[in-house]
C-alpha cells in the first residue's frame, strides 16, 4: 500500500473511533434508562463477534486461548459489575440502573488502547517491523482484550435483563 494511502486510513478512522469511544464512555457513566431492546442488541452483537472470533481462532490454539480466556474473564468481571450495579425499579414507571463507572470505563480504555496500539503498529511502522508483527486479529493479547470486552457485555447485559424482571 502506498505511504499516502496507508496514512490516510487512520486519519479517516480516528475521528469515527473517537466518537464511538465518547458514546461508550457516556453509556458507562451515571444513571441509565433500562431499555431491554438495547441490552438484547448488545448481547446479540457481542455474541456474534465472539462466535466469529472463536470460529476463526479454532484452528490456532494460542489464539483460541486468547479469545476463550477473555470471554471467561469478562463473564467473571460481569458478575462483579452486576453486584456493584444499583437498580431503580419503579412500579408502573421507567426503570433505571447505574453501572459501576470504573469497570465500564476501564474496559473501554483497555480495548481502545489495544486497538490504537495495533493500528499504530500496522500503519505507522516501517516495513521490517511490520513483517514481524501479526495481523490485527492474529494477536492473542488483542483477542484476549476483545474477548474480555465481549464476555463482560454479554454477561452484564443478560444479568441486567434478569435482575430487571424480578
Secondary structure in CASP SS format (residue, H / E / C, confidence):
PFRMAT SS
TARGET T0000
AUTHOR 0000-0000-0000
METHOD secondary structure of the structure
MODEL  1
X C 1.00
X C 1.00
X H 1.00
X H 1.00
X H 1.00
X H 1.00
X H 1.00
X H 1.00
X H 1.00
X H 1.00
X H 1.00
X H 1.00
X H 1.00
X H 1.00
X H 1.00
X H 1.00
X H 1.00
X H 1.00
X H 1.00
X H 1.00
X H 1.00
X H 1.00
X H 1.00
X H 1.00
X H 1.00
X H 1.00
X H 1.00
X C 1.00
X C 1.00
X C 1.00
X E 1.00
X E 1.00
X E 1.00
X C 1.00
X C 1.00
X H 1.00
X H 1.00
X H 1.00
X H 1.00
X H 1.00
X H 1.00
X H 1.00
X H 1.00
X H 1.00
X H 1.00
X H 1.00
X H 1.00
X H 1.00
X H 1.00
X H 1.00
X H 1.00
X H 1.00
X H 1.00
X H 1.00
X H 1.00
X H 1.00
X H 1.00
X C 1.00
X C 1.00
X C 1.00
X H 1.00
X H 1.00
X H 1.00
X H 1.00
X H 1.00
X H 1.00
X H 1.00
X H 1.00
X H 1.00
X H 1.00
X H 1.00
X H 1.00
X H 1.00
X H 1.00
X H 1.00
X H 1.00
X H 1.00
X H 1.00
X H 1.00
X H 1.00
X H 1.00
X H 1.00
X H 1.00
X H 1.00
X C 1.00
X E 1.00
X E 1.00
X E 1.00
X C 1.00
X C 1.00
X C 1.00
X C 1.00
X C 1.00
X C 1.00
X C 1.00
X E 1.00
X E 1.00
X E 1.00
X C 1.00
X C 1.00
X H 1.00
X H 1.00
X H 1.00
X H 1.00
X H 1.00
X H 1.00
X H 1.00
X H 1.00
X H 1.00
X H 1.00
X H 1.00
X H 1.00
X H 1.00
X H 1.00
X H 1.00
X H 1.00
X H 1.00
X H 1.00
X H 1.00
X H 1.00
X H 1.00
X H 1.00
X H 1.00
X H 1.00
X C 1.00
X C 1.00
X H 1.00
X H 1.00
X H 1.00
X H 1.00
X H 1.00
X H 1.00
X C 1.00
X C 1.00
X C 1.00
X C 1.00
X C 1.00
X C 1.00
X C 1.00
X H 1.00
X H 1.00
X H 1.00
X H 1.00
X H 1.00
X H 1.00
X H 1.00
X H 1.00
X H 1.00
X H 1.00
X H 1.00
X H 1.00
X H 1.00
X H 1.00
X H 1.00
X H 1.00
X H 1.00
X H 1.00
X H 1.00
X H 1.00
X H 1.00
X H 1.00
X H 1.00
X H 1.00
X H 1.00
X C 1.00
X C 1.00
END
